[in-house]
Amino acid sequence: MWTLSWMLTRMFVVRFIVILLGISVFIVTLDAVAHSGDILALKDNDMTAVAYYGLLRLPGVASSFINISALLAMLLLLTELSANSELVAIWASGVSQFRVIGMFVPIALLVGGVQFLVNDQAVPWAAPTLHDWGIGDYGKKKLKVGEGDPIWMRSGNDILRAVSSNPQATELDEVIIFRRDPDGVLLEQVMANHAELTDGRWELSDVTIYYQENLPPSHIAKLIYSGLLRPAAVGARSGDPEEMTISDLDYFIENGGFGIRPTQVYETWWHKRFTLFVTALLMVALAVPLSAHYRRGGGLGVMFAIGVALGFGFFILEGLSMTIGELGIMAPWMAAWMPIFIFTATAGMLAFRAETI
């Protein structure tokens, strides 16, 4: 049985790598070529910048296709085995669908772990530079992230935004403090040209205070703000949850999203990050029962089409569920895990039905 498991795993890995690399490199190459003019103009005709842009885009593109590549690799593997009558021999030997799925558990979990690392480390690493370059899709939402770019802080109910800061975030420029009550209602808006952290307190310079009531603003040369302001992580200042690490998401959740987006958005993406460990295994679990169902009388084309349809159905439901979770209509954990639960039940039903045929 170990020999069969090793053979199937090896065949799956080869097909998975070929499909994923083929799709990812093709898309990244098209993207780099399409925007090569903008890249060269930005980097003074340095051709290496085009290759570097492709390297930056690769993690995000590859992550988007890891699960569909796992599904296609599994369907292709089962189709080839069935065409060579090897699959019939496997079922005839008494190996159940659940046993076959179990053979793929280690490699599927490994694929899930790799995707988690790509989403949690590689994508956040590349995002700040892509935002800074503002090429392609990032040109529509150009958000610089770095030492001299927007920074968000929080102190109790108050939210602070500064256009720039020094590396230690002890000196801020063009500061806005949104003073809010416990219900989040804006009480006043404090604007200052400069702020400096001294002895645990912020000294604001050239201050203008706008009040909630229809009152004239106040102008003050100096103002001491005693709030304990905590900076948002540098690599997460754009507020895009898909480009954050788990620690970034935790930090934004703890601080109410820094006023950038509702907290449930970051909570939904936090739970979504952990579903990556099992999504590839789910793709395998969907494909195996189909191969058992169509082991008699051919129907390989139908099996492949149904498998692809189930896979795309999962990704459509996943996107819809994430949107519902971000809007707060559904609990974040449920929004992230509901597609997994539904399609796991579907895979189990297909496997049980195939066992009874």
C-alpha positions as CSV (number, residue, x, y, z in Angstrom):
1,M,0.0,0.0,0.0
2,W,2.9,2.3,0.7
3,T,4.2,1.8,-2.9
4,L,0.8,2.8,-4.3
5,S,0.6,5.8,-2.1
6,W,4.1,6.9,-3.1
7,M,3.4,6.4,-6.8
8,L,0.2,8.4,-6.6
9,T,1.8,11.2,-4.6
10,R,4.7,11.5,-7.0
11,M,2.5,11.6,-10.0
12,F,0.3,14.3,-8.4
13,V,3.3,16.4,-7.4
14,V,4.8,16.4,-10.9
15,R,1.5,17.4,-12.5
16,F,0.7,20.0,-9.8
17,I,4.1,21.7,-10.2
18,V,3.9,21.7,-14.0
19,I,0.4,23.2,-14.1
20,L,1.1,25.8,-11.4
21,L,4.4,27.0,-12.9
22,G,2.9,27.0,-16.4
23,I,-0.1,29.1,-15.4
24,S,1.8,31.4,-13.1
25,V,4.8,32.1,-15.4
26,F,2.5,32.6,-18.4
27,I,0.3,35.2,-16.6
28,V,3.3,37.0,-14.9
29,T,5.1,37.2,-18.3
30,L,2.0,38.7,-20.0
31,D,1.6,41.2,-17.2
32,A,5.3,42.2,-17.2
33,V,5.4,42.6,-21.0
34,A,2.1,44.5,-21.0
35,H,3.5,47.0,-18.5
36,S,7.1,47.0,-19.5
37,G,6.8,50.5,-20.9
38,D,5.7,51.9,-17.6
39,I,8.3,49.9,-15.7
40,L,11.2,51.1,-18.0
41,A,10.0,54.7,-17.8
42,L,9.9,54.5,-14.0
43,K,13.3,52.8,-13.7
44,D,15.3,54.7,-16.3
45,N,15.2,51.9,-18.9
46,D,16.7,49.3,-16.6
47,M,15.7,45.9,-18.1
48,T,16.3,44.2,-14.8
49,A,13.4,46.1,-13.3
50,V,11.0,44.2,-15.6
51,A,12.3,40.9,-14.3
52,Y,12.1,42.2,-10.7
53,Y,8.5,43.3,-11.3
54,G,7.7,39.7,-12.5
55,L,9.3,38.4,-9.3
56,L,7.2,40.7,-7.2
57,R,4.0,39.7,-9.0
58,L,4.7,35.9,-8.9
59,P,3.7,35.2,-5.2
60,G,0.3,36.8,-5.6
61,V,-0.4,35.2,-9.0
62,A,0.8,31.7,-7.8
63,S,-1.2,31.9,-4.7
64,S,-4.4,32.6,-6.7
65,F,-3.9,29.4,-8.7
66,I,-2.5,26.9,-6.2
67,N,-5.8,25.4,-5.3
68,I,-7.2,25.2,-8.9
69,S,-3.8,23.7,-9.9
70,A,-4.2,21.1,-7.2
71,L,-7.7,20.2,-8.6
72,L,-6.6,20.1,-12.2
73,A,-3.5,18.0,-11.3
74,M,-5.8,15.5,-9.4
75,L,-8.3,15.3,-12.2
76,L,-5.6,14.9,-14.8
77,L,-3.9,12.1,-12.7
78,L,-7.2,10.2,-12.3
79,T,-8.1,10.6,-15.9
80,E,-4.7,9.2,-17.0
81,L,-5.0,6.3,-14.5
82,S,-8.5,5.5,-15.7
83,A,-7.5,5.7,-19.4
84,N,-4.8,3.1,-18.7
85,S,-7.2,0.9,-16.7
86,E,-4.9,1.4,-13.6
87,L,-7.7,3.1,-11.7
88,V,-10.0,0.1,-12.3
89,A,-7.3,-2.1,-10.8
90,I,-7.0,0.1,-7.8
91,W,-10.8,-0.1,-7.1
92,A,-10.9,-3.8,-7.8
93,S,-8.1,-4.4,-5.2
94,G,-10.6,-3.3,-2.5
95,V,-9.1,0.2,-1.9
96,S,-11.9,2.5,-0.9
97,Q,-12.3,6.1,-1.9
98,F,-11.6,7.3,1.6
99,R,-8.4,5.3,1.6
100,V,-7.2,6.9,-1.6
101,I,-8.1,10.4,-0.2
102,G,-6.1,9.5,2.9
103,M,-3.0,8.7,0.7
104,F,-3.0,12.4,-0.5
105,V,-3.5,13.9,3.0
106,P,0.2,14.6,3.6
107,I,1.0,16.2,0.3
108,A,-2.3,18.1,0.3
109,L,-1.5,19.6,3.7
110,L,2.0,20.4,2.5
111,V,0.5,22.3,-0.4
112,G,-1.8,24.1,2.0
113,G,1.2,25.0,4.2
114,V,3.1,26.4,1.3
115,Q,0.1,28.5,0.2
116,F,-0.2,29.8,3.8
117,L,3.5,30.9,3.8
118,V,3.2,32.5,0.4
119,N,0.1,34.5,1.5
120,D,1.5,35.3,4.9
121,Q,5.1,36.2,4.0
122,A,5.7,36.5,0.2
123,V,2.7,38.5,-0.7
124,P,3.1,41.1,2.2
125,W,6.8,41.3,1.2
126,A,6.0,42.2,-2.4
127,A,3.0,44.5,-1.8
128,P,4.7,47.7,-0.5
129,T,7.1,47.8,-3.5
130,L,4.2,47.2,-6.0
131,H,2.2,49.9,-4.3
132,D,5.1,52.3,-4.5
133,W,5.7,51.6,-8.2
134,G,2.0,51.9,-9.0
135,I,2.1,49.7,-12.1
136,G,-0.9,47.9,-13.6
137,D,-3.6,47.1,-11.0
138,Y,-1.6,48.9,-8.3
139,G,-1.7,52.1,-10.3
140,K,-5.4,52.3,-9.6
141,K,-4.9,52.1,-5.9
142,K,-1.4,53.6,-5.5
143,L,-0.7,53.6,-1.8
144,K,2.9,54.3,-0.8
145,V,4.1,52.3,2.2
146,G,7.3,53.2,3.8
147,E,9.3,55.5,6.1
148,G,7.8,58.7,4.7
149,D,4.3,57.6,3.9
150,P,0.9,57.5,5.7
151,I,0.8,56.0,9.1
152,W,-2.1,55.2,11.4
153,M,-2.2,55.0,15.2
154,R,-4.8,54.4,17.8
155,S,-5.2,55.5,21.4
156,G,-8.4,54.3,23.1
157,N,-11.2,55.7,21.0
158,D,-9.0,58.2,19.2
159,I,-7.6,57.6,15.7
160,L,-4.5,59.4,14.4
161,R,-3.3,59.7,10.8
162,A,0.0,61.2,9.8
163,V,1.2,61.8,6.3
164,S,4.8,60.9,7.2
165,S,7.0,59.8,10.1
166,N,10.6,59.1,10.9
167,P,11.7,55.4,11.1
168,Q,11.0,55.2,14.8
169,A,7.6,56.9,14.5
170,T,8.6,59.4,17.2
171,E,8.2,62.5,14.8
172,L,5.1,62.9,12.7
173,D,4.2,65.4,10.0
174,E,0.7,66.7,8.9
175,V,-1.1,65.0,11.7
176,I,-4.9,64.5,12.1
177,I,-6.3,63.2,15.4
178,F,-10.0,62.1,15.3
179,R,-11.3,62.3,18.8
180,R,-14.3,59.9,19.2
181,D,-16.7,58.9,22.0
182,P,-17.1,55.3,23.1
183,D,-19.7,54.8,20.4
184,G,-17.3,55.9,17.7
185,V,-19.0,59.3,17.1
186,L,-16.6,62.0,16.1
187,L,-16.3,64.7,18.8
188,E,-13.5,66.9,17.3
189,Q,-10.8,66.8,14.8
190,V,-7.3,68.0,15.8
191,M,-4.9,68.9,12.9
192,A,-1.2,69.8,13.5
193,N,1.7,70.4,11.1
194,H,4.1,68.5,13.3
195,A,4.1,66.2,16.3
196,E,7.0,64.9,18.5
197,L,7.0,62.3,21.1
198,T,8.6,63.6,24.3
199,D,8.5,61.8,27.7
200,G,5.7,59.6,26.6
201,R,3.5,62.5,25.4
202,W,3.0,64.0,22.0
203,E,3.8,67.7,21.5
204,L,1.7,69.1,18.6
205,S,2.8,72.2,16.8
206,D,0.7,74.7,14.8
207,V,-2.6,73.1,15.9
208,T,-6.1,73.7,14.5
209,I,-9.1,72.1,16.3
210,Y,-12.4,71.6,14.5
211,Y,-15.4,70.9,16.8
212,Q,-18.5,68.7,16.2
213,E,-20.8,71.6,16.9
214,N,-21.1,74.5,14.4
215,L,-18.3,76.5,16.2
216,P,-15.4,78.3,14.8
217,P,-12.1,76.3,14.9
218,S,-9.4,77.0,17.5
219,H,-5.8,77.8,16.5
220,I,-3.1,76.9,19.0
221,A,0.7,77.1,18.7
222,K,1.4,74.1,21.0
223,L,-0.8,71.3,22.4
224,I,0.2,68.3,24.5
225,Y,-1.6,65.1,23.7
226,S,-1.2,62.4,26.3
227,G,-2.8,59.5,24.5
228,L,-0.8,56.3,24.1
229,L,-0.6,56.1,20.3
230,R,0.5,52.8,18.8
231,P,1.6,52.7,15.1
232,A,0.2,50.4,12.5
233,A,2.8,48.0,11.1
234,V,4.7,49.6,8.3
235,G,4.0,46.9,5.7
236,A,0.2,47.0,6.5
237,R,-0.5,50.7,6.3
238,S,-2.5,50.3,3.0
239,G,-5.1,48.5,5.1
240,D,-5.6,45.7,2.4
241,P,-6.1,42.5,4.5
242,E,-5.1,40.2,1.7
243,E,-1.7,41.8,1.7
244,M,-1.1,41.4,5.5
245,T,0.6,38.8,7.6
246,I,-1.3,37.1,10.4
247,S,0.4,39.3,12.9
248,D,-0.7,42.4,11.0
249,L,-4.3,41.2,10.9
250,D,-4.1,40.5,14.7
251,Y,-2.8,44.0,15.3
252,F,-5.5,45.7,13.1
253,I,-8.2,43.6,14.9
254,E,-6.9,44.6,18.3
255,N,-7.0,48.3,17.3
256,G,-10.3,48.4,15.5
257,G,-8.9,48.5,12.0
258,F,-7.3,51.9,12.8
259,G,-10.4,53.5,11.3
260,I,-9.4,52.3,7.8
261,R,-11.9,49.5,7.5
262,P,-14.4,47.8,9.8
263,T,-12.9,45.3,12.2
264,Q,-15.0,42.4,10.8
265,V,-13.1,42.8,7.5
266,Y,-9.8,41.9,9.1
267,E,-11.4,39.1,11.3
268,T,-12.9,37.5,8.1
269,W,-9.5,37.5,6.4
270,W,-7.8,36.2,9.6
271,H,-10.0,33.1,9.5
272,K,-9.7,32.8,5.7
273,R,-5.9,32.6,6.1
274,F,-6.2,29.4,8.1
275,T,-8.6,27.8,5.6
276,L,-5.7,27.6,3.2
277,F,-4.3,24.6,5.0
278,V,-7.2,22.4,4.0
279,T,-8.4,23.8,0.7
280,A,-6.0,21.7,-1.4
281,L,-7.1,18.6,0.5
282,L,-10.7,19.5,-0.3
283,M,-9.9,19.7,-4.0
284,V,-8.5,16.2,-3.8
285,A,-11.5,15.0,-1.9
286,L,-13.8,16.3,-4.6
287,A,-12.0,14.6,-7.4
288,V,-11.5,11.1,-6.1
289,P,-15.2,10.2,-5.7
290,L,-15.9,11.3,-9.3
291,S,-13.2,9.0,-10.6
292,A,-14.9,6.1,-8.7
293,H,-18.3,7.0,-10.0
294,Y,-17.1,7.0,-13.7
295,R,-14.9,4.0,-13.5
296,R,-17.4,2.0,-15.4
297,G,-18.3,2.9,-19.0
298,G,-15.8,5.7,-19.5
299,G,-17.2,9.2,-19.1
300,L,-13.8,10.7,-18.4
301,G,-14.7,13.9,-20.2
302,V,-17.8,14.2,-18.1
303,M,-15.8,13.5,-14.9
304,F,-13.3,16.2,-15.8
305,A,-16.0,18.7,-16.6
306,I,-17.9,18.1,-13.4
307,G,-14.7,18.3,-11.3
308,V,-13.8,21.6,-12.8
309,A,-17.3,22.9,-12.3
310,L,-17.3,21.9,-8.7
311,G,-14.0,23.6,-8.2
312,F,-15.1,26.9,-9.7
313,G,-18.4,26.6,-7.8
314,F,-16.3,26.5,-4.6
315,F,-14.3,29.6,-5.5
316,I,-17.4,31.5,-6.4
317,L,-19.1,30.6,-3.1
318,E,-15.9,31.5,-1.3
319,G,-15.8,34.9,-2.8
320,L,-19.5,35.5,-2.1
321,S,-19.1,34.3,1.5
322,M,-16.1,36.5,2.1
323,T,-18.0,39.5,0.9
324,I,-20.9,38.7,3.2
325,G,-18.4,38.4,6.1
326,E,-16.8,41.7,5.3
327,L,-20.2,43.4,5.3
328,G,-20.9,42.0,8.8
329,I,-23.9,40.0,7.7
330,M,-22.4,36.8,8.8
331,A,-19.9,35.9,11.6
332,P,-16.3,36.2,10.3
333,W,-15.4,32.6,11.2
334,M,-18.6,31.3,9.5
335,A,-18.0,33.4,6.4
336,A,-14.5,32.0,6.0
337,W,-15.3,28.3,6.8
338,M,-18.8,27.9,5.3
339,P,-17.6,27.0,1.8
340,I,-15.2,24.5,3.3
341,F,-17.9,22.9,5.3
342,I,-20.4,22.8,2.4
343,F,-18.0,21.3,-0.1
344,T,-16.6,18.9,2.5
345,A,-20.1,17.6,3.0
346,T,-20.5,17.4,-0.8
347,A,-17.2,15.4,-1.2
348,G,-18.3,13.1,1.6
349,M,-21.7,12.5,0.0
350,L,-20.1,11.8,-3.4
351,A,-17.6,9.3,-1.8
352,F,-20.4,7.5,0.2
353,R,-22.5,7.3,-3.0
354,A,-19.6,6.0,-5.0
355,E,-18.9,3.3,-2.3
356,T,-22.5,2.0,-2.6
357,I,-22.4,1.7,-6.4
